[in-house]
Amino acid sequence: MSKWIIEDLEEGLRFSYKLKKIFASTQSKFQQVDVCDTEPFGRVLIIDGLIQSSELDEFIYHECLVHPAMLAHPNPKRVFIGGGGEGSTAREVLRHKSVEKCVMVDIDGDVVDFCKAHLPANSEAFADPRLDLIIDDCKVQLEQATEKFDVIIMDLDDPLEGGPCYWLYCKEFYEMCKTKLNPDGILVTQASGAGVKMYKAVLSPVLNTLKQVFPAARAYKEAVYSFADEWGFVIGHSNPSTASVTPEEIDRRIAERISSSLSFLDGESYTGIFCLSKQMRLDLAAEKRILSKDNPAVFLKHMEGVSQYTKDSDATESTDPTRGYK
């Protein structure tokens, strides 16, 4: 008898995929976590009923999140990661030979331990002596940091009403982050769905908010098959001169700086992720919202998915229309 997982992407639109096996499950203080084998995506990490990453295509998301910022910086030595509990973001950062220290702060130690045990692709990253793993609130750790960073990477949950991360998309937070960056410092954040119906929800106001803090800020996106959408990212540059890198220079820096070849990103695909449609560019340019502590991006009600798996036409249902998490 077949088992299926269903995610309600929006009113009238469902996304379902066949479950083959549940490898492991745990309930942390904050969320339900499962590692499963699925028919279309291979091994997947599911949190509160929603796919966080899949064996098939997690490299696309994580290479897009990490490497545009790392390669734009002239010499990234110290990196801060907010979130990223599964370890894939740290894995990509630590591929850069210039990195001397990577501080990764995730609030959910149970998820980190669970991913260490059940996602072997990131075992080398967790064992790397350059990684400083801290279980805490990343905002608190950044505020208390006495040393500055070259790159800050925010690999966070979406800013959902009732969720834990909405404040980490606000102007006040980005202003604090900027004070923790070195002169050529760069901040990049995931910014939720970027498809034709979703980019106005988070990506657009996050871009406009970063424009109030950094002299140069850009949005980019790429399709992530297991997310059933394009996914958005926003990058802010303390030094505007780092915001424009040619495809040829990207290829040169990859060859010089990264210890092994990337699977997705090169000079040509780097150019492609910044190529936004005409309508999207117009809408982003017209955006007026600035996210703040008093006006955060609590744009949708947070609704958790059901954690059990059932047979036949019944299925686990996740009813968060934004997919809930990156």
Secondary structure, DSSP 8 states (H G I E B T S, - for coil): --EEEEEEEETTEEEEEEEEEEEEEEE-SS-EEEEEEETTTEEEEEETTEEEEETTTHHHHHHHHHHHHHHHSSS--EEEEEE-TTSHHHHHHTTBTT-SEEEEEES-HHHHHHHHHH-GGGHHHHH-TTEEEEES-HHHHHHH--S-EEEEEEE-----BTSS-GGGGSHHHHHHHHHTEEEEEEEEEEEEE-STTTTTTTHHHHHHHHHTTSSEEEEEEEEEGGGTEEEEEEEEESSGGGG---HHHHHHHHHHHBSS--SS-SHHHHHHHT---HHHHHHHHH------SSS----SB---------BTT-EEEE--TT-S--
